[in-house]
Amino acid sequence: MELHQNIKRFLAYSTLSVLVVIGTSCNEFLDEVPDNRVALDNLDKAQQVLTNAYSVSSYAFTDWMTDNVGFTTGVNIRNNHSQAYNWQDFTDGPTTQDTPIFFWFESYNAIAHANEVLATLDDFEAVSTEAMAQKRAVESEALLTRAFAHFMLVNLFAKHYDSRSAASDPGIPYVETPETVFIQEYTRNSVQEVYDRVEADMLRGLDLVDDNFFANSGKYHFNRNAALAFASRFYLFKGDYAECLDFCNELLGGDAANFVRDLTSIDFQTASSSIQGYPQLYSSPDLASNLLLMRKISLVQRTDFAHGPISSFYTNLFQAHPFGGVTDERENPAFVKGDNALFPARYENLFERSSLNSNVGLPYHIAVALRGEEVLLNRAEVYLFLNQIDLAIDDLQILTDRRYSGGGAILSMELLRQFFGVAGNPFVSDQAVLLEYILLERRKEFITQGMRWFDIKRFEIAVNHVQADGISVAQLESDDLRKVLQIPTSAIDVGGLQGNPR
């Protein structure tokens, strides 16, 4: 395998209410207009409102924009699928799932719920020890959900964080108060301002989080481990490796393997024969690796919609490893997708009927929003940039032991240099080789789940998409402006926000 040229370059210099109200009515906590709200007069009601502070929108649609997919035949290709595949600005309305517009409105909808709760907390007098604990837990959850939603928004609708330009790069509006007028105009905070406010909310939420209070939540709430994983992702994207390492270490502790699901285990091997059992096990709240689960209204889990990993690419991806005589257990089970693609069994295809006897409703799945495997890979990447190569190899070996069956999968720099064809080449550093391997492992680990897009942005990776004729190719350049998704037209035309350049 050849190293990406951009990786070498990177290492060379590196060694609302139009945001919300126009698109959604927020019926759970609004009656008719924003100044006629349901009274949040006790902590139990506030806690219930926070169930809607987790956005139902998925960013897994970004996989259709990555090098994970090719032109897929025999499936239903909708307008948003075609626009994603060709990196066009999306034109569907805010109710069309699996689009940036849906993600924008539903994320700000979630933020609005968090803000409603935070605005009323001071009115609640907590006299008992139990009430004080509940109040802290509610505040923590509201802060963490608000921070997480803004963080994902800024990483889709703005440039990737760069300390040299973040203060001037347009970000997204950071909304911290409930709306009191029907149409509220906003301005875009800079990427730096958004990151600063995310950090403040996140750290305050971490300080207040109480695992005892949500002990029986089934990991559908921000517990401490989920908050630590969020902090790990935040500081990795920010490039603050020392902070990232601290939060990774706090989560992983002395037994990082506990936070990595073992796909070579009897449980997973047995479940692999069941198309329903495997996704159920994969997203089970009982797995220590699953830190935060979120319900997502989406069609990405359907094999009859959208582009997917072409069969030949899919097979080659999981056979791309430096070991001999082993099997990458992430390859199977997989569904056939259309005529020429495959789709790994990760999500359980669920459906919420609009009524008991109705045949219409909403497709959804339970997404593993934060997981231990990501934190382990984050730490390996941090060790890489801190030039602690042996520690990075040790972390990758933990993942290797739980992904590759058949024995003999022992990782070393010598093996990796041979794998990438640079053994004995003094012009390619161990760091460059190891980064390429980490990105390969991240690609395998999160395929179809939306994380590849952020690596493409972070490391300026170019993408080519073959078109329907099998010959012509659409290109996304390494520094392409279209890597920053366009904010919704309504937020520009009515909300007064500045659009992203094209």
Secondary structure, DSSP 8 states (H G I E B T S, - for coil): ----HHHHHHHHHH--IIIIITT---TTTBSSSTTSB----SHHHHHHHGGGSS----SGGGGGGSTT-B---SSB--HHHHHHHTT----S-TTSSSSHHHHHHHHHHHHHHHHHHHHHGGG----SHHHHHHHHHHHHHHHHHHHHHHHHHHHHHS----TTTTTTSB------S---SSS------BHHHHHHHHHHHHHHHHHH--TTTTTTSTT-S--HHHHHHHHHHHHHHHT-HHHHHHHHHHHHTT-GGGGS--TTSHHHHHHTT-TTHHHHHHT-TTSTTEEEEEEEE-STT-TTBS-B-BHHHHHHHHH-SS-SS-EETTS-SEEEETTTEEEES-S--EEEESSTT-S-EEEEEEEEEEEHHHHHHHHHHHHHHTT-HHHHHHHHHHHHHTTEESS-----HHHHHHHTT-TT-TTS-HHHHHHHHHHHHHHHHHTTTT-HHHHHHHTT--EEEE-TTSS-EEEE-TT-GGGS----HHHHHTT-------
